[in-house]
Amino acid sequence: MPVNLAVSAEGTIYASVVSTASSGPPPGIVYYLAGDTSPAGTLSDANMTDDGDAIAVDPKGDVFVSYTEQGTGEASDQIDEFPEGKSTAVSFATIDGAQALSLTVTKKGEIVAGSIGASSSQVTTFSKSGTPVATFKTSSYPDSISLDKANKNLFVVDSSDDLISQYAYPSGKLISSGQLETKEGAKLLPVTVEPYNPPKV
């Protein structure tokens, strides 16, 4: 079952997948080359769990996946990297005491992760080497995060409160937050968000 999608600059589609059967294959990433309808291959990570599995691709084609790792103590948001989209995963960063929820990437190649901890939710930005460089608190459950083209605004979908919030990036200042409704007033339940960047004329 597909969980999340990301697309590289070359048009390769990466989908994180989990099995719905207890005896099914382990979690992994299936990828499709641009224009293809059949998968070209699979990226495997022996440490991946079926909890989280957010995915992002940086401008160089490196693939990142985040998942919740349950150790002997508290859980952690583990982010692994597949350099150049190759099949061998390496550890990129860890957010202790947090549950993995979402990933996106800046135009500079920094990785931005949304997670939920014991007392608050947060968005953490990591340098290209995996060092945390900025963190700010968000609404209660940042299921989906996305940056605008200028990387000045971060949009967050919160499924627990059915909110879409806009934060100044990277400061984390809340700009706006609200629920979606139709013209008739029917409530909409947001799942994911992607800012619209109209083409230049």
Beta strands, then each sheet from edge to edge (+ up, - down):
strand 1: 2-7
strand 2: 13-17
strand 3: 28-32
strand 4: 41-44
strand 5: 52-57
strand 6: 63-70
strand 7: 75-82
strand 8: 90-96
strand 9: 98-105
strand 10: 111-117
strand 11: 121-126
strand 12: 132-138
strand 13: 142-147
strand 14: 153-158
strand 15: 163-168
strand 16: 174-178
strand 17: 180-181
strand 18: 187-188
sheet 1: 1+ 2- 3+ 4-
sheet 2: 5+ 6- 7+ 8-
sheet 3: 9+ 10- 11+ 12-
sheet 4: 13+ 14- 15+ 16-
sheet 5: 17+ 18-
end
